[in-house]
Amino acid sequence: MPEIRELIREGKGKRVYATEDPEKAVVYYKDEAMAFHGLKRGRILGKGEINNAICQHLFTLLKEHGVDNHFLRTLDARQSLVLRCEMMPFAVKIRNRVAGGMHIRTGLPVGMKLEQPVIEFVLKESEMDVDALVNHTHLLAMKAATMEEIEEIRALSKRINEILSNYMSEINIELIDFRIEFGRYHGKILLADEISPDTARFWDSSTHEPLDIDRFKRDLGDVKEAYQEVLHRMMGISE
């Protein structure tokens, strides 16, 4: 077990700690839930353990398909060991159907299937109620990334979407949209952060019921059960 040291950063669903090895960090997944930029808060008992297991599964799957990422191994039910990256100051959203912020901004109907995935860059530190969209010229002006890095991130995002969409469809889940983050590790771009029901919209392919954080946002109930259902399908467990 690595020696956990100072807290590096804390987000909605996790904390990241430094270790005695400057190349590695520990991610601790929390039960706390947050929506609408902190206006709605709650606690979903067991969510952290479920998200830790889902992230292990998906990061391993992506690595098997040639997508390098920060995941190294799980440490216990709530913690994973990862490579310590210099995180990009922006996130990437990949959308396969209209939902959430895209519906608000465009007026397109929720659930409309997009002819091709929409890839958005959003600033991570924003006080806006809707994600602060930026394009590659903003990122260049901010010196957030080089053009080569932006092109690589866009290509990686498309590839990740293809892998995950195909995989999720095999377990009767549709990947509606998801948010991912990237970091630099010794000059190499790596997928980092997390991929879980906290950061993705997962709909049951048959019923179109959400199996993600939208259940918390919209007071639909059975939030933990929805997260568990995603993990059970990944593990091949049927109720």
C-alpha positions as CSV (number, residue, x, y, z in Angstrom):
1,M,0.0,0.0,0.0
2,P,1.5,3.3,-1.0
3,E,2.0,6.0,1.6
4,I,-0.7,8.6,1.2
5,R,0.5,12.2,1.7
6,E,-1.1,15.6,0.9
7,L,-4.3,16.2,-0.9
8,I,-3.6,17.3,-4.4
9,R,-7.2,18.2,-5.5
10,E,-10.8,17.4,-4.6
11,G,-13.7,17.2,-7.0
12,K,-17.4,16.4,-6.9
13,G,-16.9,12.7,-6.6
14,K,-13.3,12.0,-5.6
15,R,-10.1,13.2,-3.9
16,V,-6.6,12.8,-5.3
17,Y,-3.6,12.3,-3.0
18,A,0.1,12.5,-3.5
19,T,2.2,9.5,-2.5
20,E,5.8,9.0,-1.5
21,D,6.4,8.3,-5.3
22,P,6.2,11.6,-7.1
23,E,5.2,9.7,-10.3
24,K,2.0,8.2,-8.7
25,A,-1.1,9.3,-6.9
26,V,-4.1,7.7,-5.1
27,V,-7.7,8.4,-6.1
28,Y,-10.3,8.1,-3.4
29,Y,-13.9,7.8,-4.6
30,K,-16.5,9.5,-2.4
31,D,-20.1,8.9,-1.7
32,E,-21.0,12.6,-2.0
33,A,-23.1,13.7,-4.9
34,M,-23.3,17.2,-6.4
35,A,-25.2,18.8,-9.2
36,F,-25.9,22.2,-10.7
37,H,-22.5,23.6,-9.7
38,G,-23.0,22.7,-6.0
39,L,-26.5,24.0,-5.6
40,K,-27.7,20.4,-5.0
41,R,-25.8,18.1,-2.7
42,G,-26.4,14.7,-1.3
43,R,-24.9,11.4,-0.3
44,I,-25.3,8.1,-2.1
45,L,-24.0,5.3,0.2
46,G,-21.7,3.0,-1.6
47,K,-21.3,5.1,-4.7
48,G,-17.6,5.5,-4.2
49,E,-17.0,1.8,-4.2
50,I,-19.1,1.3,-7.3
51,N,-17.4,4.1,-9.2
52,N,-14.0,2.7,-8.2
53,A,-14.9,-0.7,-9.7
54,I,-16.4,0.8,-12.8
55,C,-13.4,2.9,-13.5
56,Q,-11.0,0.0,-13.0
57,H,-13.1,-2.0,-15.5
58,L,-13.3,0.7,-18.2
59,F,-9.8,2.0,-17.9
60,T,-8.5,-1.7,-18.2
61,L,-10.8,-2.2,-21.2
62,L,-9.5,0.9,-22.9
63,K,-5.9,-0.1,-22.2
64,E,-6.5,-3.4,-23.8
65,H,-7.7,-1.6,-26.9
66,G,-4.6,0.5,-27.0
67,V,-5.8,3.7,-25.2
68,D,-3.1,4.6,-22.7
69,N,-4.4,6.0,-19.4
70,H,-3.4,6.8,-15.9
71,F,-4.8,3.7,-14.2
72,L,-2.4,1.3,-12.5
73,R,-4.3,-0.9,-10.1
74,T,-7.0,-0.8,-7.4
75,L,-5.8,-0.6,-3.8
76,D,-9.1,-1.3,-2.0
77,A,-12.8,-0.9,-2.4
78,R,-12.6,2.9,-2.7
79,Q,-9.0,3.7,-3.8
80,S,-7.0,3.2,-6.9
81,L,-3.3,3.9,-7.8
82,V,-2.8,6.1,-10.8
83,L,0.0,7.8,-12.7
84,R,0.3,11.4,-11.5
85,C,-0.3,13.6,-14.6
86,E,-0.2,17.3,-15.2
87,M,-3.9,17.7,-15.9
88,M,-5.2,19.8,-18.7
89,P,-7.3,22.8,-17.6
90,F,-10.2,21.7,-19.9
91,A,-12.4,18.7,-20.2
92,V,-13.8,17.0,-23.3
93,K,-17.5,16.1,-23.7
94,I,-18.5,13.6,-26.4
95,R,-22.2,13.5,-27.3
96,N,-24.0,10.7,-29.2
97,R,-27.5,11.9,-28.4
98,V,-28.9,15.3,-27.4
99,A,-29.2,15.7,-23.6
100,G,-28.4,18.1,-20.8
101,G,-26.4,21.2,-21.8
102,M,-26.7,20.6,-25.6
103,H,-30.5,20.6,-25.3
104,I,-30.4,23.9,-23.4
105,R,-28.0,25.5,-25.8
106,T,-29.5,24.3,-29.1
107,G,-33.1,23.6,-28.4
108,L,-32.7,20.2,-30.1
109,P,-35.0,17.5,-28.6
110,V,-33.7,15.4,-25.8
111,G,-32.8,12.0,-27.0
112,M,-32.3,12.9,-30.7
113,K,-29.6,10.7,-32.1
114,L,-26.8,12.7,-33.7
115,E,-25.6,11.8,-37.2
116,Q,-22.0,12.0,-35.9
117,P,-20.7,12.4,-32.3
118,V,-20.3,16.0,-31.2
119,I,-17.0,16.8,-29.4
120,E,-16.9,19.8,-27.1
121,F,-14.1,21.4,-25.1
122,V,-15.2,22.9,-21.8
123,L,-13.3,24.8,-19.2
124,K,-13.0,22.9,-15.9
125,E,-13.0,26.0,-13.7
126,S,-16.2,27.8,-14.5
127,E,-18.8,29.6,-12.4
128,M,-21.4,29.3,-15.2
129,D,-24.6,27.3,-14.8
130,V,-23.9,25.7,-18.2
131,D,-20.5,24.4,-19.1
132,A,-18.2,27.1,-20.6
133,L,-17.7,25.9,-24.1
134,V,-14.4,26.9,-25.8
135,N,-12.9,26.0,-29.2
136,H,-9.3,25.2,-30.2
137,T,-8.5,28.9,-30.7
138,H,-9.4,29.7,-27.1
139,L,-7.2,26.8,-25.9
140,L,-4.3,28.1,-28.0
141,A,-4.8,31.6,-26.7
142,M,-4.8,30.3,-23.2
143,K,-1.7,28.2,-23.9
144,A,-3.7,25.3,-22.5
145,A,-2.5,23.0,-25.2
146,T,-0.7,23.0,-28.5
147,M,-2.5,22.4,-31.8
148,E,-0.8,19.0,-32.0
149,E,-2.1,18.1,-28.5
150,I,-5.6,19.3,-29.3
151,E,-5.7,17.2,-32.5
152,E,-4.4,14.2,-30.6
153,I,-7.0,14.7,-27.8
154,R,-9.8,15.0,-30.4
155,A,-8.7,11.8,-32.1
156,L,-8.4,9.9,-28.8
157,S,-11.8,11.1,-27.8
158,K,-13.4,9.7,-31.0
159,R,-11.6,6.4,-30.4
160,I,-12.6,6.2,-26.8
161,N,-16.2,6.9,-27.7
162,E,-16.1,4.1,-30.3
163,I,-14.7,1.6,-27.9
164,L,-17.0,2.4,-25.1
165,S,-20.2,2.8,-27.2
166,N,-19.6,-0.7,-28.7
167,Y,-18.9,-2.2,-25.3
168,M,-21.8,-0.7,-23.6
169,S,-24.2,-1.8,-26.3
170,E,-23.2,-5.4,-25.7
171,I,-24.5,-5.0,-22.1
172,N,-27.8,-3.3,-23.2
173,I,-26.7,0.2,-22.2
174,E,-26.5,3.2,-24.6
175,L,-23.7,5.7,-24.1
176,I,-25.6,9.0,-24.5
177,D,-22.7,11.3,-23.6
178,F,-19.7,11.5,-21.3
179,R,-17.0,13.8,-20.0
180,I,-13.3,12.9,-20.0
181,E,-10.1,14.6,-19.0
182,F,-6.5,14.3,-20.2
183,G,-3.2,15.0,-18.7
184,R,0.5,15.1,-19.6
185,Y,2.8,12.4,-18.3
186,H,6.5,13.0,-19.3
187,G,5.3,14.7,-22.5
188,K,2.7,12.0,-23.4
189,I,-1.0,12.7,-23.5
190,L,-2.9,10.2,-21.2
191,L,-6.6,9.7,-20.5
192,A,-7.0,10.4,-16.8
193,D,-9.7,11.4,-14.2
194,E,-12.6,9.0,-14.3
195,I,-15.4,7.4,-16.4
196,S,-18.4,6.5,-14.3
197,P,-22.1,7.2,-13.9
198,D,-21.0,10.4,-12.3
199,T,-19.4,11.6,-15.6
200,A,-21.4,9.8,-18.2
201,R,-25.1,9.4,-19.3
202,F,-25.9,5.7,-19.5
203,W,-29.4,4.8,-20.6
204,D,-30.9,1.3,-20.6
205,S,-31.1,0.5,-24.3
206,S,-34.6,-1.0,-24.0
207,T,-36.3,1.3,-21.6
208,H,-34.2,4.5,-22.0
209,E,-34.2,4.8,-18.2
210,P,-31.1,6.7,-17.0
211,L,-28.6,4.7,-15.0
212,D,-26.4,7.6,-13.9
213,I,-26.2,10.9,-11.9
214,D,-29.3,12.2,-13.7
215,R,-31.4,10.1,-11.4
216,F,-30.0,12.3,-8.5
217,K,-30.3,15.5,-10.4
218,R,-33.9,14.9,-11.4
219,D,-35.0,13.2,-8.1
220,L,-35.9,10.0,-9.9
221,G,-34.8,7.8,-6.9
222,D,-32.9,4.5,-6.9
223,V,-29.6,6.2,-7.7
224,K,-27.4,3.6,-6.0
225,E,-29.4,0.8,-7.6
226,A,-28.9,2.3,-11.0
227,Y,-25.1,2.6,-10.5
228,Q,-25.1,-1.0,-9.2
229,E,-26.9,-2.1,-12.3
230,V,-24.2,-0.7,-14.6
231,L,-21.5,-2.5,-12.6
232,H,-23.5,-5.7,-12.5
233,R,-23.9,-5.7,-16.3
234,M,-20.2,-5.1,-16.7
235,M,-19.4,-8.0,-14.4
236,G,-21.9,-10.2,-16.1
237,I,-24.1,-10.4,-13.0
238,S,-27.8,-10.7,-13.5
239,E,-30.4,-10.1,-10.7
